[in-house]
Every structure is written in structure tokens, then in C-alpha cells.
């Protein structure tokens, strides 16, 4: 993960992984 990334950027990112567990 990129360092210095705001939590707002990580929240949607985690949601994307949960929405696409097949990845």
C-alpha cells in the first residue's frame, strides 16, 4: 500500500476488495 494515504482513500479500497473476493 502507498504510504501517506488518507483513511478516506483506504475505506473505499477495502470495500472494493470485500465486494470482489474472487480477485
C-alpha positions as a Markdown table, in Angstrom:
| # | Residue | x | y | z |
|---|---|---|---|---|
| 1 | Unk | 0.0 | 0.0 | 0.0 |
| 2 | Unk | 1.2 | 3.5 | -0.7 |
| 3 | Unk | 2.4 | 5.4 | 2.4 |
| 4 | Unk | 0.8 | 8.6 | 3.3 |
| 5 | Unk | -2.6 | 7.6 | 2.0 |
| 6 | Unk | -5.6 | 9.2 | 3.8 |
| 7 | Unk | -8.1 | 6.9 | 5.6 |
| 8 | Unk | -10.8 | 8.1 | 3.2 |
| 9 | Unk | -8.8 | 6.5 | 0.4 |
| 10 | Unk | -8.3 | 3.3 | 2.3 |
| 11 | Unk | -12.0 | 2.9 | 3.3 |
| 12 | Unk | -13.3 | 2.6 | -0.3 |
| 13 | Unk | -10.3 | 0.5 | -1.2 |
| 14 | Unk | -11.1 | -2.1 | 1.5 |
| 15 | Unk | -14.8 | -2.0 | 0.4 |
| 16 | Unk | -13.7 | -2.8 | -3.2 |
| 17 | Unk | -11.7 | -5.9 | -2.0 |
| 18 | Unk | -14.7 | -7.1 | 0.0 |
| 19 | Unk | -17.0 | -6.6 | -3.0 |
| 20 | Unk | -14.6 | -8.6 | -5.2 |
| 21 | Unk | -13.4 | -11.5 | -3.1 |
| 22 | Unk | -12.9 | -13.6 | -6.3 |
| 23 | Unk | -9.9 | -11.4 | -7.1 |
